[in-house]
Amino acid sequence: MGFFSKLLSVGSDKELKRYQKIVERINSLEPTYEAMDDEELAHQTVLFRERYANGESLDSMLPEAFATVREASRRTTGLRHFDVQLIGGMTLHEGQIAEMKTGEGKTLVSTLAGYLNAIPGTGVHIVTVNDYLAKRDSEWMGPLYQFH
């Protein structure tokens, strides 16, 4: 757990253990999502929205939604979220601040929380520090968002 706590400021060991259990759940879903064709994977968004409309919480869908984003990212950008990036996505989803150094994948981390919080259809804003990064990141992650 030392590696995780060095990369992210998420609080107590209890929090890290909770996040790690969710990471294990996401990882266990990976073969299921890898086996889906592109149409099935993209259709997960429709299914998540139906579940949300029927009263299911975003928190309960988080492992499946993150597994969906991870696989879609692998297919569209060639980037696969590392476990620590999944924890970063959970941190953002919970309204906390994830502290990550340059090059550790903040742009990729934001796709997880962004996707999950877009399920209700109310919109999501991902903010960056300048126009250059906003343009770069929207072009870089655009194929992932458009996939869904």
C-alpha positions in Angstrom: 0.0 0.0 0.0 3.0 2.4 0.4 3.1 2.9 -3.4 -0.5 4.0 -3.5 -0.2 6.4 -0.6 2.8 8.0 -2.1 1.0 8.7 -5.4 -2.3 9.8 -4.0 -3.3 11.8 -1.0 -6.4 9.8 -0.1 -6.3 9.7 3.7 -6.2 6.8 6.0 -5.1 3.2 5.4 -8.8 2.3 5.9 -9.7 4.4 2.8 -6.9 2.8 0.8 -8.1 -0.7 1.8 -11.6 0.2 0.7 -10.4 1.5 -2.6 -8.2 -1.6 -3.1 -11.2 -3.9 -2.7 -13.0 -1.9 -5.4 -9.9 -2.1 -7.6 -9.9 -5.9 -7.2 -13.6 -6.0 -8.3 -12.8 -3.8 -11.3 -9.9 -6.1 -12.2 -12.1 -9.2 -11.9 -14.4 -7.8 -14.5 -11.7 -7.1 -17.0 -12.0 -10.5 -18.9 -15.8 -9.9 -19.3 -15.3 -6.5 -20.9 -12.4 -7.6 -23.0 -14.6 -10.3 -24.5 -17.3 -7.8 -25.6 -17.2 -6.5 -29.1 -17.2 -2.7 -29.7 -21.0 -2.5 -30.0 -21.6 -4.4 -26.8 -19.0 -2.3 -24.9 -20.5 1.0 -26.2 -24.0 -0.2 -25.3 -23.0 -0.4 -21.6 -23.7 3.3 -21.4 -27.3 2.8 -22.3 -27.6 0.0 -19.7 -26.0 2.1 -17.0 -28.4 5.0 -17.8 -31.4 2.6 -17.5 -30.1 1.3 -14.2 -29.6 4.8 -12.9 -33.2 5.8 -14.1 -34.4 2.8 -12.1 -32.9 4.0 -8.9 -29.4 2.4 -8.9 -26.7 4.6 -7.5 -23.5 5.6 -9.3 -21.5 4.2 -6.5 -23.0 0.7 -7.0 -22.2 0.9 -10.8 -18.7 2.2 -10.3 -16.8 -1.0 -10.7 -18.6 -1.9 -13.9 -18.4 1.7 -15.3 -14.7 1.9 -14.6 -14.1 -1.5 -16.2 -16.0 -0.2 -19.2 -13.9 2.9 -19.5 -10.7 1.0 -19.0 -11.5 -1.3 -21.8 -12.8 1.4 -24.1 -9.6 3.4 -23.4 -7.4 0.5 -24.3 -9.2 0.1 -27.6 -9.5 3.8 -28.6 -6.3 5.3 -27.2 -4.1 2.3 -26.5 -3.9 3.3 -22.8 -5.0 1.0 -20.0 -5.6 2.5 -16.6 -3.3 1.3 -13.9 -4.7 0.3 -10.5 -3.5 3.5 -8.9 -5.3 5.5 -11.6 -8.5 3.6 -10.8 -8.0 4.8 -7.2 -7.5 8.3 -8.5 -10.8 8.1 -10.4 -12.6 6.9 -7.3 -11.1 9.8 -5.3 -12.4 12.3 -7.9 -15.8 10.7 -8.0 -16.1 11.1 -4.2 -15.3 14.8 -4.5 -11.8 14.6 -3.1 -8.6 15.8 -4.5 -6.2 13.4 -6.1 -2.6 14.5 -6.0 -0.5 13.1 -8.8 2.8 14.2 -10.3 3.5 15.1 -13.9 3.3 12.1 -16.1 1.3 9.9 -13.7 -1.9 10.1 -15.8 -4.2 12.7 -14.5 -5.9 13.1 -17.9 -6.6 9.4 -18.1 -7.8 9.4 -14.4 -10.3 12.1 -15.2 -12.0 9.9 -17.8 -13.1 7.4 -15.1 -15.0 9.9 -12.9 -16.1 11.9 -15.9 -17.8 8.9 -17.5 -19.4 7.7 -14.3 -20.8 11.1 -13.4 -22.1 11.6 -17.0 -24.4 8.6 -16.7 -27.3 10.7 -15.3 -27.1 12.8 -18.5 -26.7 16.1 -16.6 -23.2 16.9 -18.1 -19.7 16.9 -16.7 -17.0 19.5 -16.9 -13.3 18.5 -16.7 -11.2 21.6 -16.0 -7.5 22.0 -16.8 -5.0 24.8 -16.2 -4.7 26.3 -19.6 -6.0 26.4 -23.2 -3.1 24.3 -24.5 -3.8 21.4 -22.2 -7.6 21.7 -22.7 -7.1 21.4 -26.5 -4.5 18.6 -26.2 -6.5 16.6 -23.7 -9.8 16.9 -25.6 -8.1 15.7 -28.8 -6.3 12.9 -26.9 -9.3 11.6 -25.0 -11.9 12.5 -27.6 -12.0 9.1 -29.2 -12.6 7.5 -25.8 -15.5 9.8 -25.0 -17.0 9.5 -28.5 -16.8 5.7 -28.2 -19.5 5.8 -25.5 
